[in-house]
């Protein structure tokens, strides 16, 4: 009887330890000088994992956030997924989409931004289910809009957002730039 093709290699790949690392990056005008540096830092992490032979075990994602476009329409979007975790398996796709990220051309309404919208989008829109380790890194130079702010799109405070992350098994780290 002829041997049947084995599904083992695919199964082994699917069951391998996999980490999801998503960056939620402030893409407002004040971040313009830092977006290129943030992109470089992300690429260094990517390269280091490649050098260590671990790139296949880490999927990357990227969400950018600005502020409520209803307040300043030229901002174009509140939060946008540039790379989801599935796309982030492919280095070429990740690099190309990271390179598309740019800062807004106009200022938002005030200094605080709707960072929680970016974090929530990353938590909600990424498929975290196949990742044993789940990390979200918020990169911003501003404080977040709080629930009582009329421009808060989420109506969430830090504790509620932390609970949402906990339910999804995602650890959140914040890189707050002093600009």
OpenMM code with the backbone's topology and positions (N, CA, C; nanometers):
from openmm import Vec3, app, unit

residues = "UNK UNK UNK UNK UNK UNK UNK UNK UNK UNK UNK UNK UNK UNK UNK UNK UNK UNK UNK UNK UNK UNK UNK UNK UNK UNK UNK UNK UNK UNK UNK UNK UNK UNK UNK UNK UNK UNK UNK UNK UNK UNK UNK UNK UNK UNK UNK UNK UNK UNK UNK UNK UNK UNK UNK UNK UNK UNK UNK UNK UNK UNK UNK UNK UNK UNK UNK UNK UNK UNK UNK UNK UNK UNK UNK UNK UNK UNK UNK UNK UNK UNK UNK UNK UNK UNK UNK UNK UNK UNK UNK UNK UNK UNK UNK UNK UNK UNK UNK UNK UNK UNK UNK UNK UNK UNK UNK UNK UNK UNK UNK UNK UNK UNK UNK UNK UNK UNK UNK UNK UNK UNK UNK UNK UNK UNK UNK UNK UNK UNK UNK UNK UNK UNK UNK UNK UNK UNK UNK UNK UNK UNK UNK UNK UNK UNK UNK UNK UNK UNK UNK UNK UNK UNK UNK UNK UNK UNK UNK UNK UNK UNK UNK UNK UNK UNK UNK UNK UNK UNK UNK UNK UNK UNK UNK UNK UNK UNK UNK".split()
positions = [
    Vec3(0.0861, -0.1182, 0.0000),
    Vec3(0.0000, 0.0000, 0.0000),
    Vec3(0.0902, 0.1239, 0.0000),
    Vec3(0.0634, 0.2234, -0.0881),
    Vec3(0.1485, 0.3420, -0.0945),
    Vec3(0.1352, 0.4253, 0.0325),
    Vec3(0.2471, 0.4873, 0.0684),
    Vec3(0.2469, 0.5730, 0.1879),
    Vec3(0.1627, 0.6966, 0.1628),
    Vec3(0.0874, 0.7347, 0.2628),
    Vec3(0.0056, 0.8555, 0.2518),
    Vec3(0.0902, 0.9769, 0.2881),
    Vec3(0.0668, 1.0892, 0.2187),
    Vec3(0.1419, 1.2102, 0.2541),
    Vec3(0.1147, 1.2473, 0.3999),
    Vec3(0.2186, 1.2854, 0.4667),
    Vec3(0.2063, 1.3183, 0.6090),
    Vec3(0.1746, 1.4655, 0.6282),
    Vec3(0.0880, 1.4943, 0.7209),
    Vec3(0.0562, 1.6331, 0.7550),
    Vec3(0.1423, 1.6800, 0.8716),
    Vec3(0.2337, 1.5962, 0.9157),
    Vec3(0.3140, 1.6273, 1.0340),
    Vec3(0.3955, 1.7558, 1.0230),
    Vec3(0.4653, 1.7832, 0.9109),
    Vec3(0.5437, 1.9078, 0.9069),
    Vec3(0.4572, 2.0319, 0.9281),
    Vec3(0.3407, 2.0365, 0.8654),
    Vec3(0.2519, 2.1514, 0.8832),
    Vec3(0.2038, 2.1583, 1.0278),
    Vec3(0.1666, 2.0446, 1.0829),
    Vec3(0.1182, 2.0417, 1.2206),
    Vec3(0.2277, 2.0869, 1.3162),
    Vec3(0.3509, 2.0432, 1.2896),
    Vec3(0.4621, 2.0833, 1.3761),
    Vec3(0.4822, 2.2344, 1.3702),
    Vec3(0.4714, 2.2910, 1.2492),
    Vec3(0.4891, 2.4356, 1.2355),
    Vec3(0.3779, 2.5098, 1.3096),
    Vec3(0.2538, 2.4600, 1.2953),
    Vec3(0.1408, 2.5267, 1.3600),
    Vec3(0.1483, 2.5180, 1.5116),
    Vec3(0.2084, 2.4106, 1.5636),
    Vec3(0.2113, 2.3932, 1.7078),
    Vec3(0.3368, 2.4534, 1.7708),
    Vec3(0.4263, 2.5088, 1.6889),
    Vec3(0.5492, 2.5673, 1.7417),
    Vec3(0.5152, 2.6865, 1.8318),
    Vec3(0.6026, 2.7092, 1.9275),
    Vec3(0.5858, 2.8245, 2.0154),
    Vec3(0.5896, 2.9508, 1.9312),
    Vec3(0.4906, 3.0362, 1.9480),
    Vec3(0.4831, 3.1575, 1.8689),
    Vec3(0.4471, 3.2745, 1.9603),
    Vec3(0.5173, 3.3835, 1.9407),
    Vec3(0.4882, 3.5059, 2.0149),
    Vec3(0.4301, 3.6093, 1.9200),
    Vec3(0.3386, 3.6886, 1.9709),
    Vec3(0.2825, 3.8007, 1.8957),
    Vec3(0.3306, 3.9297, 1.9598),
    Vec3(0.3901, 4.0161, 1.8796),
    Vec3(0.4421, 4.1441, 1.9276),
    Vec3(0.3816, 4.2542, 1.8408),
    Vec3(0.2936, 4.3336, 1.9014),
    Vec3(0.2237, 4.4389, 1.8277),
    Vec3(0.2657, 4.5752, 1.8823),
    Vec3(0.2967, 4.6637, 1.7911),
    Vec3(0.3284, 4.8015, 1.8262),
    Vec3(0.2077, 4.8887, 1.7962),
    Vec3(0.1657, 4.9690, 1.8952),
    Vec3(0.0629, 5.0710, 1.8751),
    Vec3(0.1362, 5.2045, 1.8825),
    Vec3(0.1493, 5.2691, 1.7677),
    Vec3(0.2361, 5.3860, 1.7566),
    Vec3(0.1549, 5.5120, 1.7334),
    Vec3(0.1858, 5.6142, 1.8112),
    Vec3(0.1290, 5.7472, 1.7962),
    Vec3(0.1790, 5.8037, 1.6631),
    Vec3(0.0862, 5.8380, 1.5742),
    Vec3(0.1239, 5.8908, 1.4425),
    Vec3(0.0754, 6.0343, 1.4260),
    Vec3(0.0788, 6.1103, 1.5360),
    Vec3(0.0402, 6.2512, 1.5285),
    Vec3(0.1601, 6.3349, 1.4869),
    Vec3(0.1351, 6.4617, 1.4556),
    Vec3(0.2386, 6.5507, 1.4040),
    Vec3(0.3581, 6.5610, 1.4977),
    Vec3(0.3333, 6.5655, 1.6289),
    Vec3(0.4437, 6.5807, 1.7247),
    Vec3(0.5395, 6.4624, 1.7223),
    Vec3(0.4928, 6.3489, 1.6718),
    Vec3(0.5767, 6.2281, 1.6653),
    Vec3(0.6594, 6.2206, 1.5373),
    Vec3(0.6421, 6.3147, 1.4460),
    Vec3(0.7076, 6.3078, 1.3158),
    Vec3(0.8575, 6.2779, 1.3250),
    Vec3(0.9332, 6.3495, 1.4096),
    Vec3(1.0775, 6.3197, 1.4149),
    Vec3(1.1084, 6.1818, 1.4746),
    Vec3(1.0122, 6.1240, 1.5446),
    Vec3(1.0372, 5.9999, 1.6177),
    Vec3(0.9839, 5.8768, 1.5460),
    Vec3(0.8984, 5.8964, 1.4465),
    Vec3(0.8424, 5.7807, 1.3767),
    Vec3(0.9525, 5.7057, 1.3032),
    Vec3(1.0424, 5.7777, 1.2378),
    Vec3(1.1530, 5.7101, 1.1683),
    Vec3(1.2394, 5.6343, 1.2686),
    Vec3(1.2652, 5.6940, 1.3831),
    Vec3(1.3461, 5.6265, 1.4855),
    Vec3(1.2720, 5.5067, 1.5438),
    Vec3(1.1418, 5.5209, 1.5606),
    Vec3(1.0616, 5.4088, 1.6098),
    Vec3(1.0654, 5.2956, 1.5075),
    Vec3(1.0516, 5.3302, 1.3798),
    Vec3(1.0594, 5.2308, 1.2723),
    Vec3(1.1950, 5.1604, 1.2760),
    Vec3(1.3025, 5.2371, 1.2949),
    Vec3(1.4367, 5.1780, 1.3026),
    Vec3(1.4488, 5.0835, 1.4220),
    Vec3(1.3908, 5.1229, 1.5349),
    Vec3(1.3960, 5.0375, 1.6545),
    Vec3(1.3207, 4.9075, 1.6304),
    Vec3(1.2046, 4.9165, 1.5672),
    Vec3(1.1276, 4.7963, 1.5352),
    Vec3(1.2084, 4.7061, 1.4429),
    Vec3(1.2750, 4.7652, 1.3447),
    Vec3(1.3542, 4.6865, 1.2503),
    Vec3(1.4755, 4.6233, 1.3197),
    Vec3(1.5323, 4.6919, 1.4196),
    Vec3(1.6444, 4.6328, 1.4937),
    Vec3(1.5980, 4.5095, 1.5712),
    Vec3(1.4819, 4.5178, 1.6312),
    Vec3(1.4253, 4.4025, 1.7014),
    Vec3(1.4046, 4.2883, 1.6019),
    Vec3(1.3486, 4.3231, 1.4874),
    Vec3(1.3242, 4.2257, 1.3815),
    Vec3(1.4548, 4.1593, 1.3393),
    Vec3(1.5590, 4.2415, 1.3148),
    Vec3(1.6891, 4.1890, 1.2722),
    Vec3(1.7533, 4.1022, 1.3798),
    Vec3(1.7432, 4.1448, 1.5058),
    Vec3(1.8019, 4.0675, 1.6162),
    Vec3(1.7364, 3.9304, 1.6268),
    Vec3(1.6054, 3.9252, 1.6101),
    Vec3(1.5364, 3.7960, 1.6133),
    Vec3(1.5790, 3.7093, 1.4952),
    Vec3(1.5981, 3.7735, 1.3799),
    Vec3(1.6457, 3.7004, 1.2627),
    Vec3(1.7838, 3.6430, 1.2853),
    Vec3(1.8736, 3.7238, 1.3426),
    Vec3(2.0100, 3.6782, 1.3713),
    Vec3(2.0111, 3.5621, 1.4697),
    Vec3(1.9155, 3.5626, 1.5620),
    Vec3(1.9079, 3.4561, 1.6627),
    Vec3(1.8319, 3.3335, 1.6113),
    Vec3(1.7835, 3.3418, 1.4875),
    Vec3(1.7078, 3.2305, 1.4318),
    Vec3(1.5692, 3.2163, 1.4899),
    Vec3(1.5161, 3.3231, 1.5469),
    Vec3(1.3849, 3.3172, 1.6131),
    Vec3(1.2748, 3.3874, 1.5358),
    Vec3(1.3075, 3.4428, 1.4193),
    Vec3(1.2099, 3.5218, 1.3453),
    Vec3(1.0834, 3.4429, 1.3148),
    Vec3(1.0976, 3.3148, 1.2877),
    Vec3(0.9814, 3.2323, 1.2583),
    Vec3(0.8904, 3.2097, 1.3779),
    Vec3(0.9389, 3.2421, 1.4975),
    Vec3(0.8591, 3.2225, 1.6184),
    Vec3(0.7877, 3.3495, 1.6646),
    Vec3(0.8126, 3.4605, 1.5971),
    Vec3(0.7529, 3.5878, 1.6388),
    Vec3(0.6791, 3.6486, 1.5214),
    Vec3(0.5521, 3.6801, 1.5443),
    Vec3(0.4736, 3.7535, 1.4454),
    Vec3(0.4615, 3.8967, 1.4943),
    Vec3(0.4764, 3.9904, 1.4026),
    Vec3(0.4699, 4.1317, 1.4370),
    Vec3(0.3407, 4.1927, 1.3862),
    Vec3(0.2926, 4.2913, 1.4595),
    Vec3(0.1771, 4.3685, 1.4155),
    Vec3(0.2040, 4.5157, 1.4394),
    Vec3(0.1305, 4.5988, 1.3677),
    Vec3(0.1476, 4.7434, 1.3815),
    Vec3(0.0140, 4.8132, 1.3662),
    Vec3(-0.0191, 4.8923, 1.4680),
    Vec3(-0.1370, 4.9784, 1.4654),
    Vec3(-0.0881, 5.1202, 1.4878),
    Vec3(-0.1397, 5.2137, 1.4103),
    Vec3(-0.1084, 5.3549, 1.4316),
    Vec3(-0.2348, 5.4242, 1.4797),
    Vec3(-0.2171, 5.5232, 1.5653),
    Vec3(-0.3326, 5.6000, 1.6103),
    Vec3(-0.3002, 5.7481, 1.6033),
    Vec3(-0.4042, 5.8266, 1.5910),
    Vec3(-0.3909, 5.9718, 1.5911),
    Vec3(-0.4873, 6.0264, 1.6949),
    Vec3(-0.5917, 6.0907, 1.6501),
    Vec3(-0.6926, 6.1432, 1.7411),
    Vec3(-0.8232, 6.1487, 1.6629),
    Vec3(-0.9296, 6.1871, 1.7283),
    Vec3(-1.0625, 6.1827, 1.6684),
    Vec3(-1.0713, 6.2719, 1.5446),
    Vec3(-1.0910, 6.2140, 1.4256),
    Vec3(-1.0991, 6.2946, 1.3039),
    Vec3(-1.2212, 6.3878, 1.3008),
    Vec3(-1.3238, 6.3569, 1.3811),
    Vec3(-1.4394, 6.4467, 1.3859),
    Vec3(-1.3989, 6.5831, 1.4411),
    Vec3(-1.2956, 6.5862, 1.5255),
    Vec3(-1.2470, 6.7127, 1.5813),
    Vec3(-1.1545, 6.7839, 1.4827),
    Vec3(-1.0697, 6.7061, 1.4132),
    Vec3(-0.9764, 6.7610, 1.3140),
    Vec3(-0.9762, 6.6641, 1.1949),
    Vec3(-1.0626, 6.6895, 1.0945),
    Vec3(-1.0775, 6.5949, 0.9827),
    Vec3(-0.9475, 6.5642, 0.9086),
    Vec3(-0.8540, 6.6564, 0.9063),
    Vec3(-0.7281, 6.6338, 0.8341),
    Vec3(-0.6421, 6.5247, 0.8979),
    Vec3(-0.6782, 6.4801, 1.0160),
    Vec3(-0.6052, 6.3692, 1.0789),
    Vec3(-0.6270, 6.2382, 1.0037),
    Vec3(-0.7334, 6.2295, 0.9256),
    Vec3(-0.7646, 6.1171, 0.8367),
    Vec3(-0.8163, 5.9916, 0.9060),
    Vec3(-0.7600, 5.9536, 1.0188),
    Vec3(-0.8083, 5.8331, 1.0866),
    Vec3(-0.7825, 5.8442, 1.2369),
    Vec3(-0.8592, 5.7660, 1.3116),
    Vec3(-0.8410, 5.7556, 1.4561),
    Vec3(-0.7363, 5.6481, 1.4860),
    Vec3(-0.7580, 5.5280, 1.4360),
    Vec3(-0.6643, 5.4165, 1.4540),
    Vec3(-0.6719, 5.3302, 1.3291),
    Vec3(-0.5550, 5.2829, 1.2850),
    Vec3(-0.5479, 5.2049, 1.1612),
    Vec3(-0.4497, 5.0902, 1.1802),
    Vec3(-0.4910, 4.9715, 1.1374),
    Vec3(-0.4012, 4.8566, 1.1392),
    Vec3(-0.3182, 4.8580, 1.0120),
    Vec3(-0.1872, 4.8647, 1.0283),
    Vec3(-0.0957, 4.8600, 0.9147),
    Vec3(-0.0511, 4.7172, 0.8867),
    Vec3(-0.0310, 4.6400, 0.9928),
    Vec3(0.0117, 4.5007, 0.9786),
    Vec3(-0.0597, 4.4197, 1.0860),
    Vec3(-0.1342, 4.3157, 1.0449),
    Vec3(-0.1915, 4.2278, 1.1467),
    Vec3(-0.0921, 4.1140, 1.1727),
    Vec3(-0.1190, 4.0360, 1.2742),
    Vec3(-0.0225, 3.9334, 1.3145),
    Vec3(-0.0011, 3.8266, 1.2072),
    Vec3(-0.1023, 3.7988, 1.1274),
    Vec3(-0.0857, 3.7018, 1.0199),
    Vec3(0.0075, 3.7584, 0.9124),
    Vec3(-0.0140, 3.8844, 0.8732),
    Vec3(0.0749, 3.9488, 0.7757),
    Vec3(0.2164, 3.9606, 0.8321),
    Vec3(0.2254, 3.9785, 0.9641),
    Vec3(0.3541, 3.9980, 1.0293),
    Vec3(0.4416, 3.8745, 1.0361),
    Vec3(0.3937, 3.7623, 0.9837),
    Vec3(0.4781, 3.6422, 0.9708),
    Vec3(0.5784, 3.6612, 0.8576),
    Vec3(0.5415, 3.7439, 0.7608),
    Vec3(0.6233, 3.7635, 0.6410),
    Vec3(0.7069, 3.8901, 0.6553),
    Vec3(0.8389, 3.8773, 0.6606),
    Vec3(0.9238, 3.9950, 0.6805),
    Vec3(0.9037, 4.1032, 0.5747),
    Vec3(0.8882, 4.0631, 0.4480),
    Vec3(0.8715, 4.1618, 0.3411),
    Vec3(0.7446, 4.2434, 0.3572),
    Vec3(0.6347, 4.1763, 0.3916),
    Vec3(0.5074, 4.2450, 0.4122),
    Vec3(0.5174, 4.3394, 0.5304),
    Vec3(0.5784, 4.2915, 0.6383),
    Vec3(0.5917, 4.3753, 0.7568),
    Vec3(0.6730, 4.5007, 0.7261),
    Vec3(0.7890, 4.4833, 0.6646),
    Vec3(0.8771, 4.5968, 0.6357),
    Vec3(0.8082, 4.6966, 0.5436),
    Vec3(0.7437, 4.6469, 0.4377),
    Vec3(0.6767, 4.7372, 0.3430),
    Vec3(0.5682, 4.8188, 0.4123),
    Vec3(0.4890, 4.7546, 0.4973),
    Vec3(0.3803, 4.8259, 0.5639),
    Vec3(0.4304, 4.9194, 0.6728),
    Vec3(0.5373, 4.8828, 0.7418),
    Vec3(0.5966, 4.9729, 0.8406),
    Vec3(0.6484, 5.0979, 0.7702),
    Vec3(0.7046, 5.0808, 0.6520),
    Vec3(0.7576, 5.1950, 0.5783),
    Vec3(0.6475, 5.2896, 0.5292),
    Vec3(0.5232, 5.2410, 0.5226),
    Vec3(0.4101, 5.3265, 0.4833),
    Vec3(0.3634, 5.4178, 0.5962),
    Vec3(0.4047, 5.3896, 0.7189),
    Vec3(0.3598, 5.4683, 0.8333),
    Vec3(0.4214, 5.6080, 0.8296),
    Vec3(0.3377, 5.7080, 0.8414),
    Vec3(0.3878, 5.8460, 0.8469),
    Vec3(0.3035, 5.9250, 0.9466),
    Vec3(0.3599, 6.0352, 0.9918),
    Vec3(0.2905, 6.1212, 1.0873),
    Vec3(0.1850, 6.2046, 1.0160),
    Vec3(0.0867, 6.2476, 1.0941),
    Vec3(-0.0149, 6.3390, 1.0415),
    Vec3(0.0522, 6.4681, 0.9961),
    Vec3(-0.0118, 6.5379, 0.9040),
    Vec3(0.0422, 6.6636, 0.8519),
    Vec3(-0.0092, 6.7842, 0.9293),
    Vec3(-0.1077, 6.7610, 1.0164),
    Vec3(-0.1664, 6.8697, 1.0957),
    Vec3(-0.1671, 6.8302, 1.2424),
    Vec3(-0.1771, 6.9295, 1.3271),
    Vec3(-0.1836, 6.9042, 1.4712),
    Vec3(-0.3212, 6.8558, 1.5112),
    Vec3(-0.3253, 6.7756, 1.6159),
    Vec3(-0.4534, 6.7358, 1.6721),
    Vec3(-0.5063, 6.8506, 1.7581),
    Vec3(-0.6242, 6.8322, 1.8153),
    Vec3(-0.6923, 6.9410, 1.8854),
    Vec3(-0.6127, 6.9937, 2.0041),
    Vec3(-0.5462, 6.9057, 2.0781),
    Vec3(-0.4644, 6.9487, 2.1908),
    Vec3(-0.3515, 6.8482, 2.2102),
    Vec3(-0.2804, 6.8570, 2.3199),
    Vec3(-0.1619, 6.7732, 2.3363),
    Vec3(-0.1927, 6.6273, 2.3640),
    Vec3(-0.3018, 6.5986, 2.4341),
    Vec3(-0.3337, 6.4579, 2.4606),
    Vec3(-0.3935, 6.3939, 2.3353),
    Vec3(-0.3747, 6.2633, 2.3236),
    Vec3(-0.4209, 6.1890, 2.2058),
    Vec3(-0.5078, 6.0724, 2.2517),
    Vec3(-0.5765, 6.0100, 2.1569),
    Vec3(-0.6611, 5.8960, 2.1914),
    Vec3(-0.5807, 5.7659, 2.1818),
    Vec3(-0.4773, 5.7570, 2.2661),
    Vec3(-0.3908, 5.6384, 2.2682),
    Vec3(-0.4703, 5.5125, 2.2995),
    Vec3(-0.5717, 5.5249, 2.3845),
    Vec3(-0.6504, 5.4071, 2.4209),
    Vec3(-0.7213, 5.3492, 2.2989),
    Vec3(-0.7539, 5.4339, 2.1992),
    Vec3(-0.8156, 5.3839, 2.0755),
    Vec3(-0.7177, 5.2937, 2.0008),
    Vec3(-0.5896, 5.3322, 1.9988),
    Vec3(-0.4889, 5.2494, 1.9333),
    Vec3(-0.4682, 5.1171, 2.0050),
    Vec3(-0.4624, 5.1231, 2.1371),
    Vec3(-0.4442, 5.0013, 2.2160),
    Vec3(-0.5650, 4.9091, 2.1998),
    Vec3(-0.6848, 4.9666, 2.2071),
    Vec3(-0.8065, 4.8850, 2.1947),
    Vec3(-0.8153, 4.8216, 2.0561),
    Vec3(-0.7819, 4.8967, 1.9527),
    Vec3(-0.7846, 4.8404, 1.8173),
    Vec3(-0.6885, 4.7221, 1.8074),
    Vec3(-0.5697, 4.7371, 1.8640),
    Vec3(-0.4727, 4.6273, 1.8606),
    Vec3(-0.5255, 4.5055, 1.9376),
    Vec3(-0.5860, 4.5288, 2.0519),
    Vec3(-0.6393, 4.4173, 2.1299),
    Vec3(-0.7539, 4.3482, 2.0573),
    Vec3(-0.8427, 4.4280, 1.9966),
    Vec3(-0.9631, 4.3733, 1.9340),
    Vec3(-0.9393, 4.3144, 1.7950),
    Vec3(-0.8528, 4.3770, 1.7162),
    Vec3(-0.8420, 4.3405, 1.5753),
    Vec3(-0.7358, 4.2351, 1.5445),
    Vec3(-0.6442, 4.2136, 1.6360),
    Vec3(-0.5410, 4.1128, 1.6120),
    Vec3(-0.5949, 3.9746, 1.6501),
    Vec3(-0.5520, 3.8733, 1.5746),
    Vec3(-0.5852, 3.7366, 1.6112),
    Vec3(-0.4730, 3.6848, 1.7004),
    Vec3(-0.4943, 3.6966, 1.8287),
    Vec3(-0.3941, 3.6569, 1.9275),
    Vec3(-0.3982, 3.5068, 1.9555),
    Vec3(-0.4982, 3.4361, 1.9051),
    Vec3(-0.5274, 3.2996, 1.9487),
    Vec3(-0.4142, 3.2002, 1.9260),
    Vec3(-0.3318, 3.2183, 1.8241),
    Vec3(-0.2264, 3.1205, 1.7955),
    Vec3(-0.0931, 3.1584, 1.8594),
    Vec3(-0.0948, 3.2563, 1.9478),
    Vec3(0.0290, 3.3063, 2.0076),
    Vec3(0.0334, 3.2727, 2.1566),
    Vec3(0.1370, 3.1998, 2.1949),
    Vec3(0.1530, 3.1621, 2.3354),
    Vec3(0.1939, 3.2823, 2.4193),
    Vec3(0.2742, 3.3705, 2.3625),
    Vec3(0.3156, 3.4937, 2.4300),
    Vec3(0.2570, 3.6098, 2.3511),
    Vec3(0.1993, 3.7062, 2.4239),
    Vec3(0.1274, 3.8162, 2.3581),
    Vec3(0.1711, 3.9481, 2.4201),
    Vec3(0.2321, 4.0321, 2.3364),
    Vec3(0.2861, 4.1593, 2.3843),
    Vec3(0.2360, 4.2744, 2.2989),
    Vec3(0.2034, 4.3831, 2.3660),
    Vec3(0.1603, 4.5057, 2.2988),
    Vec3(0.2459, 4.6188, 2.3534),
    Vec3(0.3126, 4.6918, 2.2634),
    Vec3(0.3986, 4.8031, 2.3026),
    Vec3(0.3367, 4.9325, 2.2506),
    Vec3(0.2974, 5.0191, 2.3421),
    Vec3(0.2434, 5.1506, 2.3084),
    Vec3(0.3589, 5.2487, 2.3035),
    Vec3(0.3731, 5.3205, 2.1906),
    Vec3(0.4779, 5.4203, 2.1738),
    Vec3(0.4101, 5.5542, 2.1497),
    Vec3(0.4305, 5.6492, 2.2420),
    Vec3(0.3634, 5.7792, 2.2320),
    Vec3(0.4437, 5.8870, 2.3029),
    Vec3(0.4107, 6.0119, 2.2724),
    Vec3(0.4716, 6.1251, 2.3424),
    Vec3(0.3663, 6.2050, 2.4178),
    Vec3(0.2448, 6.1524, 2.4251),
    Vec3(0.1349, 6.2279, 2.4853),
    Vec3(0.0584, 6.1418, 2.5842),
    Vec3(-0.0186, 6.2078, 2.6679),
    Vec3(-0.1079, 6.1371, 2.7579),
    Vec3(-0.2327, 6.0930, 2.6841),
    Vec3(-0.3090, 5.9972, 2.7415),
    Vec3(-0.4297, 5.9466, 2.6759),
    Vec3(-0.5538, 6.0293, 2.7097),
    Vec3(-0.6522, 6.0199, 2.6237),
    Vec3(-0.7833, 6.0793, 2.6533),
    Vec3(-0.8535, 5.9883, 2.7546),
    Vec3(-0.9009, 6.0477, 2.8624),
    Vec3(-0.9672, 5.9726, 2.9682),
    Vec3(-1.1157, 5.9582, 2.9377),
    Vec3(-1.1868, 5.8707, 3.0083),
    Vec3(-1.3273, 5.8423, 2.9758),
    Vec3(-1.4188, 5.9646, 2.9781),
    Vec3(-1.3885, 6.0624, 3.0624),
    Vec3(-1.4765, 6.1793, 3.0702),
    Vec3(-1.4445, 6.2854, 2.9641),
    Vec3(-1.3436, 6.2613, 2.8826),
    Vec3(-1.3074, 6.3530, 2.7741),
    Vec3(-1.4072, 6.3335, 2.6598),
    Vec3(-1.4708, 6.4400, 2.6127),
    Vec3(-1.5663, 6.4242, 2.5025),
    Vec3(-1.5034, 6.3689, 2.3740),
    Vec3(-1.3719, 6.3781, 2.3611),
    Vec3(-1.3048, 6.3257, 2.2423),
    Vec3(-1.2517, 6.1828, 2.2613),
    Vec3(-1.2826, 6.1211, 2.3766),
    Vec3(-1.2437, 5.9815, 2.3977),
    Vec3(-1.3366, 5.8926, 2.3162),
    Vec3(-1.2790, 5.8141, 2.2262),
    Vec3(-1.3618, 5.7260, 2.1426),
    Vec3(-1.3979, 5.5963, 2.2145),
    Vec3(-1.3203, 5.5589, 2.3141),
    Vec3(-1.3425, 5.4297, 2.3803),
    Vec3(-1.4265, 5.4417, 2.5067),
    Vec3(-1.4179, 5.5563, 2.5747),
    Vec3(-1.4847, 5.5704, 2.7035),
    Vec3(-1.4216, 5.4843, 2.8117),
    Vec3(-1.2997, 5.4325, 2.7856),
    Vec3(-1.2325, 5.3442, 2.8805),
    Vec3(-1.1250, 5.4197, 2.9574),
    Vec3(-1.1011, 5.3738, 3.0805),
    Vec3(-0.9862, 5.4234, 3.1551),
    Vec3(-0.8776, 5.3153, 3.1491),
    Vec3(-0.7620, 5.3449, 3.2086),
    Vec3(-0.6493, 5.2516, 3.2019),
    Vec3(-0.6837, 5.1172, 3.2648),
    Vec3(-0.7595, 5.1185, 3.3739),
    Vec3(-0.7938, 4.9926, 3.4413),
    Vec3(-0.8828, 4.9049, 3.3526),
    Vec3(-0.9796, 4.9662, 3.2862),
    Vec3(-1.0686, 4.8888, 3.1985),
    Vec3(-0.9916, 4.8323, 3.0795),
    Vec3(-0.8995, 4.9111, 3.0264),
    Vec3(-0.8173, 4.8646, 2.9146),
    Vec3(-0.7243, 4.7520, 2.9594),
    Vec3(-0.6690, 4.7656, 3.0785),
    Vec3(-0.5830, 4.6614, 3.1337),
    Vec3(-0.6625, 4.5317, 3.1526),
    Vec3(-0.7869, 4.5423, 3.1964),
    Vec3(-0.8711, 4.4233, 3.2140),
    Vec3(-0.8988, 4.3557, 3.0798),
    Vec3(-0.9257, 4.4355, 2.9768),
    Vec3(-0.9470, 4.3805, 2.8429),
    Vec3(-0.8216, 4.3061, 2.7963),
    Vec3(-0.7058, 4.3658, 2.8198),
    Vec3(-0.5795, 4.3008, 2.7824),
    Vec3(-0.5604, 4.1713, 2.8612),
    Vec3(-0.5902, 4.1753, 2.9894),
    Vec3(-0.5751, 4.0566, 3.0743),
    Vec3(-0.6638, 3.9434, 3.0228),
    Vec3(-0.7874, 3.9752, 2.9840),
    Vec3(-0.8793, 3.8733, 2.9336),
    Vec3(-0.8261, 3.8077, 2.8063),
    Vec3(-0.7491, 3.8820, 2.7287),
    Vec3(-0.6915, 3.8290, 2.6049),
    Vec3(-0.5513, 3.7739, 2.6273),
    Vec3(-0.5007, 3.7826, 2.7502),
    Vec3(-0.3681, 3.7319, 2.7815),
    Vec3(-0.2557, 3.8152, 2.7229),
    Vec3(-0.2796, 3.9449, 2.7058),
    Vec3(-0.1817, 4.0340, 2.6429),
    Vec3(-0.1171, 4.1231, 2.7494),
    Vec3(0.0156, 4.1275, 2.7481),
    Vec3(0.0904, 4.2169, 2.8364),
    Vec3(0.1155, 4.3476, 2.7609),
    Vec3(0.0886, 4.4601, 2.8265),
    Vec3(0.1071, 4.5909, 2.7644),
    Vec3(0.2294, 4.6589, 2.8248),
    Vec3(0.3126, 4.7123, 2.7365),
    Vec3(0.4290, 4.7915, 2.7764),
    Vec3(0.4132, 4.9296, 2.7130),
    Vec3(0.4597, 5.0318, 2.7836),
    Vec3(0.4473, 5.1684, 2.7328),
    Vec3(0.5854, 5.2298, 2.7204),
    Vec3(0.6113, 5.2848, 2.6019),
    Vec3(0.7323, 5.3620, 2.5792),
    Vec3(0.6854, 5.5067, 2.5602),
    Vec3(0.6984, 5.5853, 2.6670),
    Vec3(0.6516, 5.7247, 2.6642),
    Vec3(0.7699, 5.8143, 2.6355),
    Vec3(0.7711, 5.8734, 2.5170),
    Vec3(0.8810, 5.9588, 2.4746),
    Vec3(0.8655, 6.0985, 2.5326),
    Vec3(0.9727, 6.1538, 2.5832),
    Vec3(0.9721, 6.2920, 2.6293),
    Vec3(1.0189, 6.3784, 2.5124),
    Vec3(0.9251, 6.4513, 2.4529),
    Vec3(0.9572, 6.5293, 2.3332),
    Vec3(0.9587, 6.6769, 2.3649),
] * unit.nanometer
topology = app.Topology()
chain = topology.addChain("A")
for resn in residues:
    res = topology.addResidue(resn, chain)
    for name in ("N", "CA", "C"):
        topology.addAtom(name, app.Element.getBySymbol(name[0]), res)
